[in-house]
């Protein structure tokens, strides 16, 4: 069997209704995994599930609002029950709020931190318990270029994604010797709902494209291959790594 195969594995992908999460969920299935598709509201992941089933893999939907402190534990429990185990967690669910730092509201700050950081830890914690007990597992967090840079008018998002990179390393330090790999992907500028405002701003869009050596915005599907790799046996000796998938942005 190919070391990149996910045959026989069960993956939970949070925020899989659209964008990067949907692309990763489909990528997991294409590599052989059965997929638990998390979304916020019932029915939101229907198209993702249909695409996975068309590949010939099994998929189910689990729901929950990641701003609710009780959701991560419930989602992991539901995911493990769906197919009897959990081998892979893709921590993708997230949100973004844009405003100048001097005007950024306390509520926007808390919402972004709750979803983009606290839920990531709680999901990893709950999935980690199962993986530690079985002696194997892969956790892939979705970080960002803003895990390394400051960004503009996204203070909470930058703070959360910087912390996700640190959390990834902290968990890897504890769990690497116990058969659980914890890594992260830092996507560059990807054409998703989160970047609609940037792409609609003619000046900012031009500035971004001029900085990307690949000369284009990334597609959600560009992240799927990295996620499959970090979820497969091919990455067994990779721990605590933040894999940048950015069209060359960070190398410029």
C-alpha positions as CSV (number, residue, x, y, z in Angstrom):
1,X,0.0,0.0,0.0
2,X,1.2,3.5,-0.8
3,X,2.5,5.4,2.2
4,X,0.3,8.3,1.1
5,X,-2.9,6.1,1.2
6,X,-5.5,6.8,3.9
7,X,-7.3,3.5,3.2
8,X,-9.1,2.3,6.3
9,X,-8.7,5.6,8.1
10,X,-11.5,7.8,9.5
11,X,-11.0,11.6,9.3
12,X,-12.9,14.4,11.0
13,X,-12.7,17.7,9.0
14,X,-14.2,20.7,10.8
15,X,-15.7,23.5,8.8
16,X,-16.1,21.2,5.8
17,X,-19.2,22.8,4.1
18,X,-17.1,24.9,1.8
19,X,-13.7,26.4,0.9
20,X,-10.6,24.8,2.3
21,X,-12.5,22.4,4.6
22,X,-14.5,21.0,1.7
23,X,-11.5,20.6,-0.5
24,X,-9.6,18.8,2.3
25,X,-12.6,16.5,3.1
26,X,-12.8,15.5,-0.6
27,X,-9.0,15.0,-0.7
28,X,-9.2,12.7,2.4
29,X,-11.8,10.6,0.6
30,X,-9.9,10.5,-2.7
31,X,-6.9,9.1,-0.7
32,X,-9.2,6.4,0.8
33,X,-10.5,7.7,4.1
34,X,-14.1,7.7,5.3
35,X,-14.9,11.3,6.4
36,X,-16.9,12.9,9.1
37,X,-17.9,16.3,7.8
38,X,-18.4,19.0,10.5
39,X,-20.5,22.1,9.7
40,X,-22.3,24.7,11.7
41,X,-25.9,23.9,10.7
42,X,-27.6,20.7,9.6
43,X,-27.5,20.2,5.9
44,X,-24.6,22.6,5.2
45,X,-22.2,19.8,4.3
46,X,-24.7,18.0,2.0
47,X,-22.7,18.9,-1.2
48,X,-19.4,17.9,0.4
49,X,-20.9,14.5,1.4
50,X,-22.4,14.0,-2.1
51,X,-19.0,14.6,-3.6
52,X,-17.3,12.2,-1.2
53,X,-19.9,9.5,-1.8
54,X,-19.4,9.9,-5.6
55,X,-15.8,8.9,-5.0
56,X,-17.0,5.7,-3.3
57,X,-16.2,6.6,0.3
58,X,-18.5,6.9,3.3
59,X,-19.3,10.3,4.8
60,X,-21.6,11.6,7.5
61,X,-22.4,15.1,8.8
62,X,-21.9,16.3,12.4
63,X,-23.0,19.8,13.5
64,X,-22.0,22.3,16.1
65,X,-21.2,26.0,16.7
66,X,-17.5,26.2,17.6
67,X,-18.1,29.3,19.6
68,X,-19.9,27.1,22.1
69,X,-17.6,25.7,24.7
70,X,-19.4,22.3,24.7
71,X,-19.3,21.8,20.9
72,X,-15.7,20.4,20.5
73,X,-16.2,17.4,22.8
74,X,-19.6,16.6,21.3
75,X,-18.3,16.8,17.8
76,X,-15.4,14.5,18.5
77,X,-17.6,12.0,20.3
78,X,-20.1,12.0,17.4
79,X,-17.3,11.6,14.9
80,X,-15.8,8.6,16.8
81,X,-19.2,7.0,17.0
82,X,-20.0,7.5,13.3
83,X,-17.5,4.9,12.1
84,X,-16.3,3.4,15.3
85,X,-12.9,5.2,15.6
86,X,-11.0,8.4,14.8
87,X,-7.6,8.4,13.1
88,X,-7.3,12.0,11.7
89,X,-8.5,15.4,12.9
90,X,-8.3,18.3,10.5
91,X,-8.8,21.5,12.6
92,X,-10.1,23.8,9.9
93,X,-13.2,25.6,11.2
94,X,-12.5,29.3,11.6
95,X,-13.8,32.9,11.2
96,X,-12.4,36.3,10.5
97,X,-13.4,39.9,11.5
98,X,-11.8,43.0,9.9
99,X,-11.5,46.4,11.6
100,X,-8.7,48.8,12.5
101,X,-7.0,47.7,15.8
102,X,-8.0,50.9,17.6
103,X,-11.7,50.2,16.7
104,X,-11.8,46.4,17.1
105,X,-14.7,45.4,19.3
106,X,-14.4,43.2,22.4
107,X,-17.1,40.9,21.0
108,X,-15.3,40.5,17.7
109,X,-12.1,39.7,19.5
110,X,-13.7,37.1,21.7
111,X,-15.6,35.5,18.8
112,X,-12.4,35.0,16.8
113,X,-10.4,33.7,19.7
114,X,-13.1,31.3,20.7
115,X,-13.5,29.8,17.3
116,X,-10.0,30.0,15.9
117,X,-8.0,29.1,19.0
118,X,-10.0,27.8,21.9
119,X,-12.0,25.3,19.8
120,X,-8.8,24.2,18.1
121,X,-7.3,23.3,21.4
122,X,-10.4,21.6,22.7
123,X,-10.9,19.6,19.5
124,X,-7.2,18.5,19.6
125,X,-7.5,17.7,23.3
126,X,-10.6,15.5,22.9
127,X,-9.3,13.8,19.7
128,X,-5.9,13.4,21.3
129,X,-7.4,11.4,24.2
130,X,-8.7,8.9,21.7
131,X,-5.5,8.8,19.7
132,X,-3.3,8.4,22.7
133,X,-5.4,5.5,23.9
134,X,-5.0,3.7,20.5
135,X,-1.4,4.7,20.1
136,X,-1.7,6.4,16.8
137,X,-3.3,9.4,15.1
138,X,-2.8,12.5,13.0
139,X,-3.9,16.1,13.9
140,X,-3.5,18.8,11.3
141,X,-4.3,22.3,12.4
142,X,-4.9,25.1,9.9
143,X,-2.7,28.0,10.7
144,X,-2.0,30.9,8.3
145,X,0.6,33.2,6.9
146,X,-0.4,35.4,9.8
147,X,1.1,32.8,12.1
148,X,4.3,34.5,10.9
149,X,3.3,38.0,9.9
150,X,1.1,40.8,11.4
151,X,-1.5,41.4,8.7
152,X,-3.6,44.5,8.5
153,X,-6.9,45.1,10.3
154,X,-7.1,41.5,11.6
155,X,-5.6,41.7,15.1
156,X,-7.7,38.8,16.6
157,X,-7.2,36.6,13.6
158,X,-3.4,37.2,13.7
159,X,-3.3,36.6,17.4
160,X,-5.2,33.3,17.1
161,X,-3.3,31.9,14.1
162,X,0.0,32.8,15.8
163,X,-1.1,30.9,18.8
164,X,-2.3,27.9,16.7
165,X,1.3,27.6,15.4
166,X,2.6,27.6,19.0
167,X,-0.1,25.2,20.2
168,X,0.8,22.8,17.3
169,X,4.4,22.6,18.6
170,X,3.4,22.3,22.2
171,X,1.1,19.3,21.5
172,X,3.7,17.7,19.3
173,X,6.3,17.9,22.1
174,X,3.9,16.0,24.4
175,X,2.5,13.4,21.9
176,X,5.2,12.7,19.4
177,X,6.6,9.8,21.5
178,X,3.2,8.4,21.9
179,X,2.4,7.8,18.2
180,X,0.4,11.0,17.6
181,X,1.6,13.5,15.0
182,X,0.5,17.1,15.4
183,X,1.4,19.5,12.6
184,X,-0.2,22.5,10.8
185,X,-0.7,23.9,7.4
186,X,-0.3,27.7,6.9
187,X,-2.2,28.5,3.7
188,X,-1.2,31.6,1.7
189,X,-3.8,33.8,0.0
190,X,-6.5,31.4,-1.0
191,X,-9.6,32.3,-3.0
192,X,-12.3,31.6,-0.4
193,X,-15.1,33.5,1.3
194,X,-12.6,34.7,3.9
195,X,-10.7,36.6,1.3
196,X,-13.6,38.0,-0.7
197,X,-13.0,41.5,0.6
198,X,-9.3,41.5,-0.3
199,X,-10.0,40.2,-3.8
200,X,-12.7,42.9,-4.3
201,X,-10.2,45.7,-3.4
202,X,-8.5,46.4,-6.7
203,X,-5.4,48.0,-5.1
204,X,-5.0,45.3,-2.4
205,X,-5.6,42.5,-4.8
206,X,-2.9,43.9,-7.2
207,X,-0.4,44.3,-4.3
208,X,-1.0,40.7,-3.2
209,X,-0.6,39.2,-6.6
210,X,2.6,41.2,-7.2
211,X,4.1,39.6,-4.1
212,X,3.1,36.0,-4.9
213,X,5.9,34.3,-7.1
214,X,3.3,31.8,-8.4
215,X,1.4,34.8,-9.8
216,X,-2.1,33.7,-8.7
217,X,-4.3,33.3,-5.7
218,X,-4.3,29.8,-4.4
219,X,-7.3,27.5,-4.7
220,X,-8.8,25.5,-1.9
221,X,-7.7,22.3,-3.6
222,X,-4.1,23.4,-3.3
223,X,-4.3,22.8,0.4
224,X,-5.8,19.2,0.1
225,X,-2.5,17.5,-1.0
226,X,-0.6,18.9,2.0
227,X,-3.4,17.7,4.3
228,X,-3.4,14.2,2.9
229,X,0.4,14.1,3.2
230,X,0.4,15.2,6.8
231,X,-2.4,12.7,7.6
232,X,-0.6,9.7,6.0
233,X,2.2,7.4,7.0
234,X,4.5,9.3,4.6
235,X,4.7,12.0,7.3
236,X,5.3,9.7,10.3
237,X,8.6,11.4,11.3
238,X,7.2,14.9,11.0
239,X,6.1,16.5,14.3
240,X,5.4,20.1,15.2
241,X,5.9,21.4,11.7
242,X,4.1,24.4,10.2
243,X,3.9,23.6,6.4
244,X,3.5,26.8,4.4
245,X,1.5,26.4,1.2
246,X,1.6,29.9,-0.3
247,X,2.7,30.1,-3.9
248,X,6.1,31.2,-2.7
249,X,5.0,34.2,-0.6
250,X,7.2,33.5,2.4
251,X,10.2,32.9,0.3
252,X,10.2,36.3,-1.4
